[in-house]
């Protein structure tokens, strides 16, 4: 009888050892497969199951696996090739850009973008108001700042081995916030109807008067930008975008253009923007 009491704990230990001395595959869906790993290949993990003969080999795509916990406690984690930073270690992750058309509208805008991880990056813009062509002779001066978080479009479905062509390349959606400060001349024109009436027989005319007023304004917007960026030879980029959102200004004059964006009006604060950026990667 004493031998039975000694055998029971030994059997329990043996059974528990057999139960837990297995590898675990933890899938992306959190499903756990208790098995014995036989091979880890480039695309698949092959394993055997305890309820099947050892010559029956099962396979699972690595993109479906979150991690493997081996019977000795060691863990091996997996990432989808598309989201694995190691896939893009040869990609340049920083870019400096110039808004190519901005000097035509009275400012020059520079931007810096940095990739955070596959499918995500941040971008900041600085616009120097007054550094550019001044077609309206308004003598503008000021600055605006724009910050955005970029989401690159992912594919509608995945294929084995799929990856982004480049970390910064592709169609994107970018929420942005902008704040600017500037001053410019605002010319007002009107007629002086009190000008003396000419003698009979002469045509009536009014005295034309021009008045200049220097205005100061704080302006801003919250927009959603849609765009597409092309990367050429991991060195040069072209970025085409347009945006829509809400905006404000502390001073509305004859123009609804505020350098970083255009406003439809004080009572209808729809904000629009567009641009074409070019730049280099490093």
C-alpha positions in Angstrom: 0.0 0.0 0.0 2.9 2.3 0.8 4.3 1.7 -2.7 1.0 2.9 -4.2 1.3 6.3 -2.4 4.8 6.7 -3.7 3.8 5.8 -7.3 0.9 8.2 -7.5 3.1 11.4 -7.2 5.6 9.9 -9.6 2.9 9.2 -12.2 1.5 12.7 -11.8 4.9 14.2 -12.3 5.5 12.0 -15.4 2.1 12.9 -16.8 2.6 16.6 -16.2 6.0 16.4 -17.9 4.4 14.7 -20.9 1.6 17.3 -21.0 3.8 20.4 -20.9 6.9 19.1 -22.6 5.6 20.4 -25.9 6.1 23.4 -28.1 3.4 25.9 -28.5 2.5 27.8 -31.6 0.5 31.0 -30.8 -1.3 32.2 -33.8 -2.2 35.8 -34.7 -5.8 34.9 -33.8 -4.5 33.9 -30.3 -5.2 30.2 -31.0 -2.7 27.9 -29.4 -1.4 24.7 -31.0 0.4 22.2 -28.8 2.9 20.3 -31.0 6.5 19.5 -31.7 8.3 21.8 -34.0 10.2 20.0 -36.7 11.3 22.7 -39.1 11.2 26.5 -39.4 11.5 27.5 -43.1 11.6 30.8 -45.0 7.8 30.8 -45.3 6.4 28.0 -43.2 6.7 26.3 -39.8 6.4 22.5 -39.9 5.3 20.5 -36.9 3.8 17.2 -35.7 0.7 16.7 -33.4 0.6 14.3 -30.6 -2.6 12.6 -31.8 -1.2 11.8 -35.2 1.6 9.5 -36.4 5.1 11.2 -36.4 5.4 10.8 -40.2 2.3 13.1 -40.6 3.8 16.6 -41.0 1.7 19.8 -40.7 2.6 23.2 -42.0 1.6 26.7 -41.1 2.3 30.0 -42.9 4.7 32.2 -40.8 2.5 35.2 -41.4 -0.3 33.5 -39.3 2.0 33.0 -36.3 2.5 35.5 -33.5 5.2 33.5 -31.7 6.5 30.1 -30.8 7.1 29.0 -27.2 9.5 26.0 -27.1 9.3 23.3 -24.4 12.5 24.7 -22.8 10.8 28.1 -22.3 12.6 30.0 -25.1 10.3 32.2 -27.3 10.6 33.0 -31.0 8.5 35.9 -32.2 7.3 36.5 -35.8 6.3 39.5 -37.8 4.6 39.7 -41.2 7.2 40.4 -43.8 5.2 43.5 -44.7 5.4 44.9 -41.2 8.9 43.6 -40.2 11.4 46.6 -40.0 14.2 44.2 -41.0 12.5 43.9 -44.5 13.2 47.6 -45.1 16.7 48.0 -43.5 18.1 49.2 -46.9 15.4 52.0 -47.2 16.3 55.5 -46.4 13.9 56.7 -43.7 14.3 60.5 -43.7 13.2 63.0 -46.4 13.6 66.8 -46.9 11.1 68.4 -49.3 10.3 71.7 -51.0 6.7 72.6 -51.9 7.7 73.2 -55.5 4.8 75.6 -56.4 4.7 77.5 -53.1 7.0 80.4 -54.2 4.4 81.3 -56.9 1.9 82.2 -54.1 4.0 84.4 -51.8 5.7 81.8 -49.6 8.3 79.1 -49.6 7.5 75.9 -47.7 10.0 73.2 -46.5 9.1 69.9 -45.0 10.8 67.0 -43.1 9.4 63.5 -43.0 10.6 60.5 -41.0 9.4 56.9 -41.1 8.4 55.6 -37.7 7.6 52.0 -38.9 6.2 50.3 -41.9 3.0 52.2 -42.9 3.5 55.1 -40.5 5.5 58.3 -40.6 5.4 61.9 -39.3 5.9 65.1 -41.3 6.4 68.7 -40.3 6.3 71.8 -42.6 7.6 75.3 -42.1 6.4 78.0 -44.5 8.2 81.3 -44.8 5.6 83.9 -45.8 7.1 86.6 -48.0 9.8 84.4 -49.5 8.4 84.1 -53.0 6.7 86.0 -55.8 4.3 88.8 -54.7 1.9 89.3 -57.6 -0.5 91.4 -55.6 2.2 93.7 -54.2 1.0 93.0 -50.7 4.5 92.8 -49.1 3.6 89.8 -46.9 5.7 88.6 -44.0 5.3 85.8 -41.5 5.5 82.1 -40.9 3.3 79.0 -40.6 3.8 75.5 -39.2 2.1 72.3 -40.1 2.3 68.9 -38.5 0.8 65.6 -39.7 0.8 61.9 -39.0 0.8 59.9 -42.2 -0.9 56.5 -42.7 0.2 54.7 -45.9 -2.4 52.7 -47.6 -2.1 48.9 -47.0 -3.2 46.4 -49.6 -6.8 45.1 -49.7 -5.5 41.5 -49.3 -2.1 40.0 -48.5 0.0 37.6 -50.5 2.9 35.6 -49.1 6.1 37.6 -49.0 4.3 40.9 -49.8 6.1 44.2 -48.7 5.9 47.9 -49.3 8.0 49.0 -52.3 9.5 51.6 -50.0 8.7 52.8 -46.5 7.7 56.2 -47.7 6.2 55.3 -51.0 2.5 55.0 -51.8 -1.0 56.5 -51.4 -1.6 58.0 -47.9 -4.0 59.7 -45.6 -2.6 62.4 -43.3 -4.5 64.3 -40.6 -2.8 67.7 -40.1 -2.9 70.8 -37.9 -1.6 74.2 -39.1 -1.0 77.5 -37.3 0.3 80.6 -39.0 1.1 84.3 -38.3 1.5 86.9 -40.9 1.0 90.6 -42.0 0.4 92.1 -45.4 -0.8 95.2 -47.1 -4.5 95.4 -47.9 -5.5 98.0 -50.6 -8.9 99.5 -50.6 -10.3 101.4 -53.5 -13.4 103.7 -53.6 -14.9 106.7 -55.3 -15.3 110.1 -53.8 -18.8 111.1 -54.8 -18.4 114.5 -53.0 -16.0 115.6 -55.8 -17.4 118.9 -57.2 -19.8 118.5 -60.2 -18.2 119.7 -63.4 -19.6 122.5 -65.5 -22.5 121.7 -67.8 -21.4 120.1 -71.0 -18.6 118.1 -69.3 -19.0 114.4 -68.5 -19.6 113.5 -64.8 -16.8 111.6 -63.1 -15.8 110.7 -59.5 -12.5 111.0 -57.8 -10.8 107.5 -57.5 -9.1 107.0 -54.1 -6.7 104.3 -53.0 -6.2 103.5 -49.4 -3.6 101.0 -47.9 -4.0 99.3 -44.6 -1.5 96.9 -43.0 -3.3 93.9 -41.5 -2.0 91.3 -39.0 -3.6 87.9 -38.7 -3.4 84.6 -36.9 -4.7 81.7 -39.0 -5.0 77.9 -38.7 -6.7 74.8 -39.9 -7.4 71.2 -39.2 -7.4 69.2 -42.4 -7.3 65.7 -43.8 -4.8 65.4 -46.6 -5.0 62.7 -49.3 -1.9 62.2 -51.4 0.5 59.9 -53.2 4.3 59.8 -52.9 6.7 58.3 -55.4 10.2 57.3 -54.5 12.8 57.1 -57.3 16.0 55.1 -56.7 15.7 55.4 -52.9 17.0 58.9 -53.3 14.4 61.3 -54.8 10.7 61.8 -54.2 7.6 63.5 -55.6 4.7 64.1 -53.3 1.3 65.2 -54.7 -1.5 66.0 -52.3 -4.7 67.9 -51.6 -6.6 68.6 -48.3 -9.9 69.6 -46.9 -11.0 70.5 -43.4 -11.9 73.5 -41.2 -10.0 76.7 -40.7 -10.1 80.2 -39.1 -8.4 83.6 -39.3 -8.5 86.6 -37.0 -8.6 88.9 -40.0 -10.5 88.5 -43.3 -9.6 91.0 -46.1 -10.2 91.0 -49.8 -8.4 87.7 -50.2 -9.3 84.3 -48.7 -5.8 82.9 -49.3 -3.8 82.4 -46.1 -0.6 80.8 -47.6 -1.0 77.4 -45.9 -4.6 77.1 -47.0 -7.6 78.8 -48.5 -10.8 79.6 -46.6 -14.2 79.9 -48.2 -15.2 82.7 -45.8 -15.8 83.7 -42.2 -19.3 82.3 -42.1 -18.4 79.2 -44.1 -15.0 78.0 -42.6 -14.2 75.3 -45.2 -10.5 75.0 -45.6 -8.8 73.7 -48.8 -5.1 73.1 -49.7 -3.0 71.4 -52.4 0.6 71.1 -53.2 3.4 69.4 -55.1 6.5 68.6 -53.1 9.9 67.4 -54.3 12.8 66.3 -52.2 15.6 64.0 -51.3 16.0 61.0 -49.0 18.8 60.1 -46.6 
